[in-house]
Amino acid sequence: MPHRIYISDDSTYVILEQSGKVTRKLQLKYNIEAHKVGKEHHIKKYLMDVIHARNTESNIENYQFTYEDLRRANEIDKTAIVALVVDPADHSHDFIETLSINSGLNVTLFRDKAKAIEFLKNK
């Protein structure tokens, strides 16, 4: 299962679960799919679960993903609230959080899935 997209049991956020390698191209594809689900169901909150996925892109590719790919993709809701949950020992996604915040996106990284869900429920 490289990815799975579904709506939370309480229908308040969209969940995107990924496993394996995270590349710029795949990440954009999966994000667009998740945001389409969000738009269909009038949901603006997303749990991006990459606990079992590792970001394999370089800093330049991460920058291009955030500042170019996401910005150009009309399917992506730039006002969405995103909780990015990662494995506690994985720091390969840290730069994405920094880039996202600096580019004006509302992305917060978590190393605890329960805290990420609590964050979304309280927003």
C-alpha positions, 0 to 999 in steps of 0.5 A, spaced: 500 500 500 503 506 497 498 510 499 490 510 502 486 516 502 479 516 506 475 521 511 476 520 519 470 517 522 467 523 525 468 526 518 472 532 520 478 531 516 481 527 510 487 522 512 492 521 507 497 515 509 503 513 505 508 508 506 515 507 502 519 512 499 516 519 498 518 523 492 516 530 489 512 527 484 508 522 488 507 527 494 504 532 489 499 526 486 497 524 493 496 531 495 492 533 489 488 526 490 487 528 498 485 535 496 479 533 491 476 528 497 476 534 501 473 539 496 468 534 495 466 533 502 467 540 504 473 538 509 479 543 510 483 539 515 488 534 513 492 528 517 498 527 512 500 520 515 507 519 513 509 514 519 511 509 514 514 513 509 521 516 508 522 523 504 528 521 499 528 528 496 534 533 496 533 540 500 532 543 493 527 538 491 523 539 497 523 547 496 521 546 489 515 541 491 513 547 496 514 553 493 513 551 485 509 544 485 504 546 491 503 553 489 501 551 482 497 546 483 490 549 483 487 543 486 491 544 493 487 548 498 492 553 500 488 555 506 487 548 509 490 546 515 495 540 515 497 535 521 503 532 518 505 526 522 512 522 522 515 516 525 519 519 532 526 517 529 525 520 522 527 527 521 527 526 513 520 531 513 522 536 518 525 541 512 518 540 509 514 543 515 519 549 515 518 550 508 511 550 508 510 555 514 515 559 510 511 559 504 504 561 508 501 554 508 498 551 515 502 545 516 504 542 523 509 536 524 507 531 529 511 525 532 505 523 535 499 521 531 494 522 537 497 529 538 496 530 531 489 528 531 487 532 537 490 538 534 486 537 528 480 536 532 481 543 536 482 547 530 
